[in-house]
């Protein structure tokens, strides 16, 4: 294959030039070293919970403040957080133990799923009356 070998050699030469040791100018090297590094921390449970409920629950429930539930019989997550007497712990337990509303839904989450869903929903809790934000 006489054509194949020159193409491979050309590609190696081009790619080798792309990885030629980084910036050659000292100022460019300093600015590259000082550039902020991307965060490597995984998103927290509230962010992961929002992603989960957006994909799994939003067909029936309003998952964000200001939304109306697509299913009028399904409580909004703001209502779950503020009007149903749940704590994060009792909500997590409710989600793991499962609940069944005849003809509506059946749900039973794994522990890790229940943890992030409960964290997200309880992040929607409004401050108690008399509490002031600073």
Secondary structure, DSSP 8 states (H G I E B T S, - for coil): -HHHHHHHHHHHHHHHHHTSSS--SHHHHHHHHHS-----S---HHHHHHHHHHHHTTTTS--STT---SSTTS--HHHHHHHS---HHHHHHHHHH-EEETTTEEE---HHHHHHHHHHHHTT----TT----
